[in-house]
Amino acid sequence: VLDLASINPTDWFECNFRTLCGSNTSLERIEEIAFDARRCSPEVAIGDLRAYTSFDLSTNIKNITCPVLLIEGSEDWSCPPEAVELTYEKLNCPKDYVLLNNVGHFSHTEQQDYFNEEVLKGLARLNLL
């Protein structure tokens, strides 16, 4: 994937960002997300992808003690709900998991109101509000 992305990272990120959006995301918002992808320099885009694909907390997850709120879009193919659920199961701290229906990878920006409402509910369930 890194080899493919490195050929033309700007186009690769733009195309992928479009497909990462959920079915309830407006075309206008998808265009804004794609525009943001095009603004990123190729070096930063590849660096971001390298960091994302090499970042692994699995050996340290047992050491997390602070409350954790996991929020996931049900249509996020890059970090699917099944992967987030496995992370949730491994946490030994106060935790909550929210699955946002018909939302993709950019839940915080695709569906801001829905996301913010669910964050507040999750924080309340964790007694953090």
NORTAWO-V109108 format. One record per residue. N is the residue number from 1. RES is the residue in one letter. SS is DSSP state (h for helix, s for strand, l for the rest). PHI is phi as a letter, one per 40 degrees, with the letter a starting at -180 (none if undefined). D_LAST is the distance of its C-alpha to the last C-alpha in Angstrom with 1 decimal. Layout:
((N | RES | SS | PHI | D_LAST) (N | RES | SS | PHI | D_LAST))
This chain:
((1 | V | l | none | 40.9) (2 | L | h | c | 40.9) (3 | D | h | c | 44.6) (4 | L | h | c | 44.1) (5 | A | h | c | 41.3) (6 | S | h | c | 43.3) (7 | I | h | c | 46.2) (8 | N | l | a | 44.3) (9 | P | h | d | 40.6) (10 | T | h | c | 39.9) (11 | D | h | c | 41.3) (12 | W | h | c | 39.9) (13 | F | h | c | 36.3) (14 | E | h | d | 36.8) (15 | C | h | c | 38.2) (16 | N | h | c | 35.6) (17 | F | h | c | 32.7) (18 | R | h | c | 34.2) (19 | T | h | c | 34.5) (20 | L | l | c | 30.9) (21 | C | l | c | 29.6) (22 | G | l | c | 28.9) (23 | S | l | c | 31.0) (24 | N | l | c | 28.7) (25 | T | l | c | 28.6) (26 | S | l | c | 30.9) (27 | L | h | d | 34.0) (28 | E | h | d | 33.1) (29 | R | h | c | 29.8) (30 | I | h | c | 31.8) (31 | E | h | c | 34.4) (32 | E | h | c | 31.8) (33 | I | h | c | 30.5) (34 | A | h | c | 34.1) (35 | F | h | c | 35.0) (36 | D | h | d | 32.3) (37 | A | h | c | 33.8) (38 | R | h | c | 37.2) (39 | R | h | c | 36.1) (40 | C | l | c | 35.3) (41 | S | l | c | 38.3) (42 | P | h | d | 39.9) (43 | E | h | c | 39.5) (44 | V | h | c | 35.8) (45 | A | h | d | 35.5) (46 | I | h | c | 37.6) (47 | G | h | d | 35.7) (48 | D | h | c | 32.4) (49 | L | h | c | 34.0) (50 | R | h | c | 35.5) (51 | A | h | c | 32.2) (52 | Y | h | c | 30.4) (53 | T | h | c | 33.3) (54 | S | h | b | 33.6) (55 | F | l | c | 30.0) (56 | D | l | a | 29.6) (57 | L | l | b | 27.0) (58 | S | l | d | 28.4) (59 | T | l | c | 30.0) (60 | N | l | b | 27.0) (61 | I | h | c | 24.3) (62 | K | h | c | 24.8) (63 | N | h | c | 23.8) (64 | I | l | c | 20.2) (65 | T | l | b | 18.0) (66 | C | l | c | 14.6) (67 | P | l | c | 12.2) (68 | V | s | b | 13.6) (69 | L | s | b | 12.8) (70 | L | s | c | 16.3) (71 | I | s | b | 17.0) (72 | E | s | b | 20.7) (73 | G | s | c | 23.1) (74 | S | l | c | 25.5) (75 | E | l | b | 28.4) (76 | D | l | c | 27.8) (77 | W | l | c | 31.1) (78 | S | l | c | 30.7) (79 | C | l | b | 27.8) (80 | P | l | c | 28.2) (81 | P | h | d | 25.7) (82 | E | h | c | 28.0) (83 | A | h | c | 27.4) (84 | V | h | c | 23.6) (85 | E | h | c | 23.9) (86 | L | h | c | 26.2) (87 | T | h | c | 23.7) (88 | Y | h | d | 21.0) (89 | E | h | c | 23.6) (90 | K | h | c | 24.5) (91 | L | l | c | 21.1) (92 | N | l | b | 20.9) (93 | C | l | b | 17.3) (94 | P | l | d | 14.1) (95 | K | s | a | 14.2) (96 | D | s | a | 13.9) (97 | Y | s | b | 16.4) (98 | V | s | b | 16.6) (99 | L | s | b | 20.1) (100 | L | s | c | 20.6) (101 | N | l | c | 24.0) (102 | N | l | g | 26.8) (103 | V | l | b | 24.9) (104 | G | l | c | 26.5) (105 | H | l | c | 25.7) (106 | F | l | c | 24.1) (107 | S | h | d | 21.3) (108 | H | h | c | 19.2) (109 | T | h | b | 22.4) (110 | E | h | c | 24.3) (111 | Q | l | b | 21.9) (112 | Q | h | d | 19.3) (113 | D | h | c | 18.0) (114 | Y | h | d | 17.9) (115 | F | h | d | 16.3) (116 | N | h | c | 13.5) (117 | E | h | c | 12.9) (118 | E | h | c | 12.9) (119 | V | h | c | 10.6) (120 | L | h | c | 7.8) (121 | K | h | c | 9.1) (122 | G | h | c | 9.4) (123 | L | h | c | 6.0) (124 | A | h | c | 5.3) (125 | R | h | c | 8.7) (126 | L | l | c | 8.1) (127 | N | l | f | 5.7) (128 | L | l | b | 3.8) (129 | L | l | b | 0.0))
